Amino acid sequence: MSTPPEGLPIYRVVTGPDDATFCRRVSELLTLGYQLHEGPSVTFDGASVIVAQAVLWPTR
């Protein structure tokens, strides 16, 4: 498939608390065919750990 399914963009950044829901969201994108772009960014907002993970649709 040369483009992401369902009209999704080729570049996505997934953010959220570092929990099972976040991991499932990233896992679903990987299952669709996205690839991780670099490692995640992690910060602490004073209450919980927040994660950001960029994913790219392979163009070749």
Contacts in CASP RR format, 6 or more apart in sequence:
PFRMAT RR
TARGET T0000
AUTHOR 0000-0000-0000
METHOD contacts of the structure
MODEL  1
MSTPPEGLPIYRVVTGPDDATFCRRVSELLTLGYQLHEGPSVTFDGASVI
VAQAVLWPTR
1 33 0 8 1.000
2 59 0 8 1.000
3 10 0 8 1.000
3 57 0 8 1.000
4 10 0 8 1.000
4 32 0 8 1.000
4 33 0 8 1.000
4 34 0 8 1.000
4 57 0 8 1.000
5 32 0 8 1.000
8 32 0 8 1.000
8 57 0 8 1.000
9 57 0 8 1.000
10 56 0 8 1.000
10 57 0 8 1.000
10 59 0 8 1.000
11 37 0 8 1.000
11 54 0 8 1.000
11 55 0 8 1.000
11 56 0 8 1.000
11 57 0 8 1.000
12 29 0 8 1.000
12 34 0 8 1.000
12 54 0 8 1.000
12 55 0 8 1.000
12 56 0 8 1.000
13 52 0 8 1.000
13 53 0 8 1.000
13 54 0 8 1.000
13 55 0 8 1.000
14 22 0 8 1.000
14 25 0 8 1.000
14 26 0 8 1.000
14 29 0 8 1.000
14 52 0 8 1.000
14 53 0 8 1.000
14 54 0 8 1.000
14 55 0 8 1.000
15 50 0 8 1.000
15 51 0 8 1.000
15 52 0 8 1.000
15 53 0 8 1.000
16 22 0 8 1.000
16 50 0 8 1.000
16 51 0 8 1.000
16 52 0 8 1.000
17 48 0 8 1.000
17 49 0 8 1.000
17 50 0 8 1.000
17 51 0 8 1.000
18 42 0 8 1.000
18 48 0 8 1.000
18 49 0 8 1.000
18 50 0 8 1.000
18 51 0 8 1.000
22 51 0 8 1.000
26 36 0 8 1.000
26 53 0 8 1.000
26 55 0 8 1.000
29 55 0 8 1.000
30 36 0 8 1.000
30 55 0 8 1.000
33 57 0 8 1.000
33 58 0 8 1.000
34 55 0 8 1.000
34 56 0 8 1.000
34 57 0 8 1.000
34 58 0 8 1.000
35 55 0 8 1.000
35 56 0 8 1.000
35 57 0 8 1.000
35 58 0 8 1.000
36 53 0 8 1.000
36 54 0 8 1.000
36 55 0 8 1.000
37 54 0 8 1.000
37 55 0 8 1.000
37 56 0 8 1.000
38 54 0 8 1.000
39 53 0 8 1.000
40 51 0 8 1.000
40 52 0 8 1.000
40 53 0 8 1.000
41 51 0 8 1.000
41 52 0 8 1.000
41 53 0 8 1.000
42 49 0 8 1.000
42 50 0 8 1.000
42 51 0 8 1.000
42 52 0 8 1.000
43 49 0 8 1.000
43 50 0 8 1.000
44 50 0 8 1.000
END
